[in-house]
Amino acid sequence: MTDNDTPLGLMTRRGPTALWNDSATYSELSTSISWGAVGATCNPVIALAAIRSDLPRWTARIKELVSELPEAPESVIGWKLVEEVSLEAAQLLLPAFETHKGYNGRLSMQTDPRLARSAQALADQAEYFASLAPNIIVKIPATGVGVTAIEDATARGVNINVTVSFTVAQAVATGEAIERGLRRREAAGEDTSAAGPVVTIMVGRLDDWLKSVYAKDGLCFDPGYLEWAGVAVVKKAYEEFKARGLRARILVAAYRNALQWTEFVGGNLVLSPPFAWQERFQASGIDPQPRMDIPVESRILEALETMPEFRKAYEVDGMTPDEFADFGATRRTLRQFLSADEELDQIVRDILIPST
């Protein structure tokens, strides 16, 4: 069997659905590219995993950075490592970037979650990251502050990957912010033909949050329906993007089940599973058929809509931008990213000040 005849190979060969790799680890990304991946993502958690996967090498690099930057705090050295992990992965994707003329072939770098309260700081860091390589796309969170930063950074020419995003309301608000930024560039006479922005929906993290609410609130409909919540949100957001003529693509991330692959095949969107899920998909023997335009069954939606938290996620006006940062899945994810920052600081600290 050739790579083109595997489940993921068939998916990418048959239609517009693109495969990205939700990892910047060199070996995983190389393999995913052989299966048809044309992009990859990085964030504090992913960067930390990449560093730990080859810790002796990165420990040696930290020691070099400590010498090169004698006055830099731990966080600066840690983020230098994130940059280097990201740029190494970006190099692997340059052929796809050139083939797809910027629409694919990009490596996502995430803005520092410690900057999440400042739109100016987020846009400035996004512009800096975009300058590091031609095929960098930059992650900015889908908060109220993030919406402002996304428009600003897009207007400066940065390709954006919206992150910390779980709901139709977040997707539409940030997709429209990208559109405003693109129009501002076009009004200034700038070329946007090579733009490749994406708006992530973290389907599994939404499902995780709703499952916790289901348990806490003592609900009693079929718990299997909760596996469809993120799927329903992506399908709804996808239709909204088409109806509004938004140029950004939906990107699906944070996988928890195979529905989050099979239900989106055939759509003009990006699927970005973690490498372990890609391995499962490749071994599944599934022949992926187009299902993006098939709606979630009404009985499932009716049960899910009894949950106020699902309605927040599913309805276009389920939340205002000022409410995005208080959504449960948003708080959980931002805290996890901040914790990864702290863990990376600790790795640097152990070299700066050894315990023994």
C-alpha positions, 0 to 999 in steps of 0.5 A: 500500500502506498501513502496515497492509498492509506486513509489520510492519503485518500482523503487529501487526494480526493478533495479540498480537505487539508491535513496538518500535523498537530505537533512540531516534533521533527520525526512526527512531522516528517512522517505526517508529511509523507502521509499528505500533511501540508502544515503543522501547529505549535503552542506552549504544550506542543513545544514543551513536548518537542523539547522533552522528546529530545531533551539532551539536544535542547538542554545543550542548546539552552546552555548555549543560549544562557551564554549568548544571552547572559542577562535574559530571564528564564522566559526569554530563553524558553521562548527562544527555544520555542522559536527554534523548535518552530523554525525547524518545523517550518523548514520541513514545510517550505516545499508545500508552502511553495507548491501551494503558494502560501495557502498551505505549507505553514507552521503555526507559532503561538503568541505568548499566553502571558500577553493575552490581556494586551491587543498591542502586545499580541499583534506586535509579537505576531508581526515579529514571529511572521518575520522569522520565516516566510511560511509562519502563521501566528496563533492569537486567542479568540478572546475579546482582546484577541479579536482586536489583535487579530484584525490589527495583525492581519492588516499588518500582513500577518497570516493568522491561525485563531486559537483557544477557540471552541464556538461558532460565535468565536469562529465567526467573530474572528473570521470577520476580524480577519476579513476586516484586516484583509480588506484594510490591506487591500484598501492600502494597495497590498496584495493578499493573494498569498494569504492563508488564514485559518480559524481553529475550533478545538473540538475535543476541548469543547467536548471535554468541557461539556462532559464536565458540565453534563456530570456536574449538572446531573444531566441524563440524556444519551452521553454518546451524544456529547461526542457529537457536540464539537462536530455540530459546532464545526459544521455550523461554523463552516456553513456560516463562513460560506454564507458570509463569504469569509476567506479564512478556513476552519481548522479542526484541532484537539481530537478525541474521537474518529468522528472529528475526522470522518464527519469533516471529509470533503470540506474545504477546511483543515484537519489537524490531528495529533500524530497519535490520532493520525496513526490510529486513522492510518491503521483504521482501514476506513475509506473516508467518504465526503460527509462535511455537508451531512448535518448532525441528526436532529435528535442529537442536536435537540438533546444537546440544546437542552444544555445552556453551555452547548447553546453558547457554543452552537448559536452564532450569537451564543456569546459576545466577544467580551464573554469569550474569555469567560467560557469554561473551555477558554479558561481551562485552555489558557491555564494549561498554556500558562502552565506549559510556560511555567514548565518550560521556565523550570527546565531553563531554571534547572540549567541556570541554577542546578539543584545539585 
